[in-house]
Amino acid sequence: MFRRSLSHLDKLPKTKVAEWLAGIDTIICRTDGVLWQENTPIEGSVEVVNAINSKGKRCLIATNECCLTNKDLFQKAKCLGFNVKEQDILSSSGAISSYLSDRKFKKKVLVLGGDGIRKDLKEAGFCSVVNDLQPNDQKKIDFVRTLTLDPDVGAVLVARDDNMIANELLVACNYLQNPKVLFLTTCMDGFQLFGKKRIPDAGSLANAIEIIVQRKPTVLGKPNPRILGKLMESGEIKPEKTLVIGNSLKTDILFASICGFQSLLVGCESGAFEEAEKIKKDGNEKKMKLVPDAFLSSLAPFLEYLSTSVK
């Protein structure tokens, strides 16, 4: 109905929006910036998620967040008041595990950031290692001279880590000089919002490594459909009846476009709305996949559309 139109839902008749939502069976929500910020639910998000489930629709939570394990993410959602099931939490750690399993990967994974993803990999049967050097362990030149690479490391995984240190970047780049070592990342978002402030995300580090090693990473979180596991293959979710709600064009909206889902962009602080508006105005067909179907300045009004009856 609204395909790549960037329609402002709050400017449309409520019955028209309700009619659109009546054809949606599955709604996939992003966590940070849409459902919660750190340990605080965003206004209206709990009510929206719980209303989706109470209306007989299915609400999935799909995240590239990697500081918590899947089980911890489920517990966090429950503690914040979201009425969800553990199997409805989809994270990049599951996508990475399935990717490594498909490749019959047997070596170690050097993980930069993301304690939760490291634990999930271990539970899935993979051996992950972390560089435990502190910033002042050695002078840079001495560190480089004495650096010994573990020949059993077969992949470098870049995830979110607010405390990344220069030595870890150096170690990763040296492993990735070997073209047989996999270069993986959870996402290519350069930043995430913390209130109105911006903090680095995995993409900022992955981009820096890419410049140094002249290799592009394989992105295994959103927008890669692999995060869905077997849900589409099994027919549990149907693309034409699925809606993605997110705040990032290159992660959430692109994910929706790749999968053939409908999309709703929420929030104004990230600059995503202005970027989408410019792409739409310019009419660049190659970039139109980044334009969402609909827009809301916040998630809270979504509840009213869910509650509006369709004649």
Disulfide bonds with the S-S distance in Angstrom:
none
